[in-house]
Amino acid sequence: MIREIILASKMVKFEEGLILTPYYCSERFPTIGWGETQGVLIGDVWTQAQADSKLYGRVLLFMQNLIKDCPALHLEAPSKLAACT
């Protein structure tokens, strides 16, 4: 599943970009890192390592929940599972 996590994370990174200080996204949520919105406080400062760690953890959790709901996905090509995530 590591390959799928890396592929999905690359997609998120491409779409979100990396910003290590909080900003308000288009939905007006405080956002930091690779698009993290949970628990973000204005004034926070992250390192890239923190942003990467949070992203990989989120992708893993989402992917695990997705496979629970759609068990056949783990039989698909890694790129398909990554795209569904």
N, C-alpha and C positions, 0 to 999 in steps of 0.2 A: 504493500500500500504506500510505501515511501515514494515511489515514482509518481503515483497519482497525486500525492500531497504536493510534491514539487511542481508538477504541471499546473495544478489548480492555483497554487500560490503565485506562479509566474503570471497567470491570467489576472489575478487580483492586482498584483504589482503593476502590470501594464495599465489597467483601468484606473487605479486609484492614485498612483504616484506616492512618494514618501515625503511626509512633512513631519518633522520631529517636535513641533510645538503646536498647540491646539489652534484650530480655526473652526469657523462655523461652515458646515457643508451646506449644500443647496436646500436641504430639509431643515436647516437651522439647528442641527445637533452639534455640540462640541465634538470635534474629530481630531485624531492624532495618528501618527504612524502610517500604516497602509490602509486607512479608512476605518480605524477602530472608533466606535462611538460609546461603548459602555464604560462607565466609570471615569470618563475624561473630565478633568477640571481645568479651567482656564488657569494658566500658570504652570501646568505640568511641562516637563521637558523629558523626552525619551532619547535613548540611544538607538542606533539602527538595530543593535542586538535585541533590545527590548521589543521594538516594532516587529522584527522577524519572528521572535519567539511567540508573541501574541498572535500573529497571523497564522503560523504553523499550527498552533493550538486550536485556533478557531476552525481552520480548514479540517483538521483531524476530527474534531467534534462533529462538525456538520457532515463530513463524509461518513462517519460511523452511524449517525442518525439516518442518513440517506440510504445506506445499505440495509439498515433494519427495516425501513419502509419498502425498499425495492431490492430484495436479496439477490436477484439475478444480475444486478449491476456488477457484482464482484467478478463475474465471469466475462465481462466485456473488456474491450481494449482499455488500457490505462487512460488514453486520451478521452474516451467516452465518459468514464467515471469522473475524471477531472472536470470535463465540460459541464456535467450535470451538477457538480458541486458549486 
